[in-house]
Amino acid sequence: AAYTQDEQRARRRQCLSVVYGQSFDLATEIAVICAPLAVRVAATPNPKVLAADVEVVVAAAHEAVGVVVGLLAEAEGGRHAGDIAKRPPLPEVTEAHLVGGVWLSRLTSLAEPFDGPLSSLLGRSIPPGDDALRGHRSVSERLEDALRVLDRAALTLARKLTRIETEGPKFAAAKARLDRKNEATRAQNRAREARAALADMGSSTR
């Protein structure tokens, strides 16, 4: 059966078999995985606390692009060419990138130049399990391996975001209750001090 890219992603995350073909788009895959995370990170009270987790996602996406670069070079010049192919540099993630969600566009820009060549390669590559592979993993399987690493990094960040989004309002509500209680206590103390001062004034005039 032919699956859409969304269906392939769902199958990959369920550890079901996936075969990538000419219709696969790497930049789109990275965008679909990372865009919701970028929005949620930017919406947190302090995106900077998630910097390390975002960097892991960025590194996983960068590695996926690196795998693609290697596959393309290998298809042209053999396995050694794939090993020595120059990968694009790892994007830097700054606090401004986290606040503005800019790290997402940097990742998709990283992948876009390789979309066409990868599509062509997947369209003509030997499918998984074919005897012609002679025990080697197919292009599709090696791409899938890299995307699974990105899935795991994205899931870790998503879970941390869920904790922040769930616990944040609870913490804010508890802090508001404590602030109200402390203010009431301070008001009572001020009232007692005022009464004591009035009593002292009354005794001094007798």
N, C-alpha and C positions, 0 to 999 in steps of 0.2 A: 504494500500500500504506500501511496505517496503522502507524506506528511508535510504540513506547513512548517515554517521555521518555529512558530510558537508551539506547535505540537511536538516537534523534535526536542525543543527545550524541556517541555514537560516530561517527555519520555526519558531524557537524559537524567533529569533530577529524580526520576523514579527508578533509575538503574535499569531501564529497558533498552533494547537494542536501537541504535540510531545509525543511519547511513547518510552522510552529508553529500549532496550533489551540487550541481551547477547553480542552483537557486540560492544557496547559502550566502549570506552577507555578514561579514565579520563586524563591520562598524555598527550595523543594526543590532547585532547580538549583544555587543558591549553596551550600546545605548539602552536597550530594553532592560538589561540586568542592572545597570548602574544609575539610570535616570531617576527612578523612584528613591534610591538611596541618597542621591545628591540633594533632592528636594527635602527629604526628611532631615538630613544632616544640617542643611542651612536653616531649617525651622527650629532647631534646638536652641535653648537659651545660651549655650556656650559650645559652638561647633568645635572649638579647639581641642576639647577633651576627647574628641573622636579622631584626632589626626592620625594616630598610630593605626587605627582600624581601617581608615580610608587609605592610608599608604599601603596596607596589605592588599586591598582590593586593586589599587592602581598597579602594584607590582604584579599581581596575578593577570590583569588585563595586558600589561606590558609583556609578560612572559608568553601569553597566548599569541600576541603579535609576533614575538620573537620566534615562536614555533612555526608560524606561518612563513616568516622570512626564510627560515631554515628549510622548510618543505619546498618552497619555490626554488631556492638555490640548488637543492638536492635534485630536483626534477631536471634542472638544466645541466648541472655538472657533476652529479653523483653525490654520495654520502659525505665525502670529505668537503665538498663545496658547501654543503648544508651546515657542517660543523663550524666552518670558518666565516660564514656569511655575516656581514656587518648588520647588527640589530640597531634599531633606532634607540636613542638615549631614553632612560627612564624619566618620565615627567616629574617635575618638582611639585609638591603640594604645600602651599602656603596657607596661612590663616585666612587670607583674603579669598583664596580659591574655595575654601570650605564654606565661608559665609555666602559667597556668590554662586556656589555650585559650578565654578569654572573648571574644576578637575574633570568633569564629565566630557566637556567639549575637547579637552586636551587628549583624552583617550580615544574618542571617535576620530579625531584628526590623525592620530597615530595609526589607526587601522585603515582609514579610507584609501590610501595609495595602493594597498594590497588586495582590495576587494575584487577588482577585475581579474588580476592574475590568479588569485585563489579560486575564484569561481570557475575559471577555465581549467585549472588543475583538477579540481574536484570532479568536473564534468568528464574528464578523460582518465581519471585514476582507476586503479584496480579496486574493486569493492572488497570489503572485509570478508575473510574466510576463503577467498579464491586461492586455488592451488598455485597460481602464478606468483603469489607473494612469498612462497617458500618459507613459511614460518614467520616472516616479518609482519609487523603491524602496518595496516594500510594508512594512507593519508587521512582518510576519514576518522580512523580510530585514534591516530595521534592528535588530530585536532580536537576530538572529543575529550581526550585525556586532559588537554590544556584547559578546555572550557569547564571541566569538572572542578579543577583547582579554583577557577574564578567563581564558580557556583558556591564552593565552600567558603571562600573569603567573603562573598556577598551575604551569605546566610549568617555568618558570624556578626557582621556589621548590622544586619537587619535585626537580629536578636538583641543586640545591645541598644539599638534605637528603640525597640519596643519597651525595654526596661526603662529607659529614660522617659519615654512618652507616658508610660503607666505610672511610674513612681514620682515623676515631676509634679503632676497635679496633686497627688496625695501629700507630698512634702509641702507644697505651697499651702494646702488647706490646713495642715497641721501647724505650720508656721504662723498662719493667720490667726488660728485659735490661740496659740501661745502668745502672740503679740497682743491680742485683745485681753487675755488674762493678765499679762504683765502691765498693760495700761490701766486696767481696773485696780490692780494692786498699788500702782504708783498713785492713782487718784485717791485711794483710801489713805495712803501714807501722807499725801499732801493735806487731806482733810484733817487727819489727826494732828499733824504739825500746826495747822492753822488754829485748831481748837486749843492746843497746848499754848500757843503764843498768845491767844486771847485771854486764856486763864492766867498766864503770867502777867499780862498787862493789867488785868483786873486786880490781882493781888498786890501789885506794886502801887496802885492808886489808893489803897486803903490806908 
